[in-house]
Amino acid sequence: MKKRILSLVMIMPFIVMLLAFGFSRTVNLFVDLQPEFLVCDYEDEEAFEYSAAAWESGVELVANVHPANASNTDIIWTLDEEFAFDGMPCGDAENPVAKIENGRLYKYRDGVVILTAAVEGTSLSRTFRAYLIEDDGSGSKEPKFVILRGSDTAENSIKSQQYRYFGLYDRAGDAKVLHTETFTARVYPTSAPQDIEYSILNADGAAEVTVTGDGGENKIEIAFSAPTENFCILRVNARGTAAEATAYFRIIDGVNVYSYDDLMFCTAKDPSSPANGERTETVVLRKNLESRENLRFHKNSALFGREVNGKVTCDYSTMTSTYDIREYTNPENDDKRTAADAVINVGVTFRKSVYGNGYTINAHELTYPSGKIENYDTEIASLTDADVFRGPLDFVKAYNCRCFGQDNAGFMFQRERDENGQKDYEFVVDCLTLKNCNNVSNLSNLDYVGTVAEIDGDDITLQYSQIMNGRVVVRSMSNKNLKIDACMLSHAREFILKAGSNKFVYAENIPASVNLTNKSEAYPFLSPDEDGEGPLAGRYDSTVTVKNTYFHTSGIFCIGMDAHFAGRFLYNFPNDPHVHDMAATSYPSKVSLEGDVRFYDWKTVDGLDSTSLIDLGVSDAGRDYSDLFDISSVIENYYERNPESNMILVIDGKHYVHGGVAFYGGGRNLSKVDFGKLNDEQKALFSDTTKPFTISLDDASLGLSPILTGAAGYGPFQFYMYDPSETEITFGSMPKVSDLGIYVSF
């Protein structure tokens, strides 16, 4: 059967009705609780030095998964002998170095192997180089290997830890001082002479090396004096032998961050600093900044926040929402809100590049609700008065029905501008793991935690990074040339990537003679573009390129192309005088998909929930609007009538649907997703990209309430999804972080 877009008509009206009618009750959206991290008791370069008797019985390999109640904690160890390092082969089939059996490592001969621990059924893995040596300590031995270790290491990184970034500076109080990086070099077997020689390449005078030895190992101190354009190469030999180790590092004109206070020094507002009272340091992360819970288990970590008297406090800044806030400025609104109330909170604002070195920043202590409620025999996170992050602003609120606008942000990437436009400097977010909170087993627990990465500026690149656990994972509105390259984006309450515009054309000066209840008369005034032609056609206010990136687990769809509502009720709602002059059409956005872009997003039909977009709540009269229809029966009734539809994946009688790309809004959505540069395998899953499946909200056969078109407008909804009979990304498939490593370039 030809590969195609998931079609079949009824799934689309179902989704639209989801978008139109949210539930007022708390919804459980259960997902597997993913492990936070995998900790191995080994460095990136690890020596296994044992006697012949110990090797005979095998060496137990040790790794631990946190949390212990994760959905899967089974660890699988594998050994790779095909890898070659600095021209030194690790082994071959005829003459292997070692084997693994039942979690134990057995050596056949001295040599080097690549060991990987992976948590089965998850994206977590940890790979390191192991030097296998037999030494009974009976006397002096010839040097075989040299292991060169830096001062830190990270786990589960997309990018090889062999290449490290170091900041030129450390923080010393309120000042910066030049950094000195320390390596240790040890010759193996340890009974061999520890006499070494070294060389450093590409440093160009930016690094001065001092070597001291204590007989057991050599300490190599490198004092930095300037940044470097390229990677420096530190090469160490056991003197007079071919035993060698190499480290690659680049000195960045930035500050090493080992603590939360270091991070605030680089990013927080400071009236005494230049640049309009804002820090603009490049961040070079050298430790995990973790939640209090994870801090107990995560290696090389410090707390995100400050613990005082048993409580954790975090800094944050505020800013006026950049989305449409007319609802706040219409003076008749019932809550007497003003533009001063249209404020979002931001945990950390990065104004220059961030080099993550594979480390994690987890804003859990700032974003996650501190209360809990019982719901259907499970605990749901709930707000208390102490919580700062309290969910998104309203786009419009009437009769307790809410449509949501911009949310708080755990992290904002804000590229500075001056009066002449964009400042000319590189803005790269490299090999960083960002979380708004700890991993969850219920996506509803992400309701209030905010957007993980809010983009505010042009020409920003997110590369080799893992970004996860937010209401939205990445949100980019009115930004040009955002590039997302070889990243893992996962676990969103609504959309993983939301693209759109903060610029709108409002419906204004509609003649009194126009009948706003008549589509043919009202539509031209509520949308400036007909059939893609007109003043906004092709004028992309936001552009995003997504390349070689994996999406994993959303509450609605992986990618959402935002559009402003443009219904007649928003232009002039006769029963609610504060809702007026709000109908508009968004400037269009464009998302380009390139290379190996995958969507891992199968979910149960009843798990496709949209209360994060629109919550109809309970009316002033006490009516619960969630009884307007039974969501599960809508899809089930259609499937019973059309079992040949191929839109539903059935496993053990349970029905699943896939969430790919959604164009939504109800107003005129002039945005575009370009599938043309996907590789052949991924492009085939979206075979007819020139004709997305489209529905009109006023189609009488859908049975939608006229309230929907009255509020949203008549613009069509469009969807791209995988066909379950054609894709290899089936229910239960998991992306692997390690697979993205092939796309890394230096």
Disulfide bonds with the S-S distance in Angstrom:
none
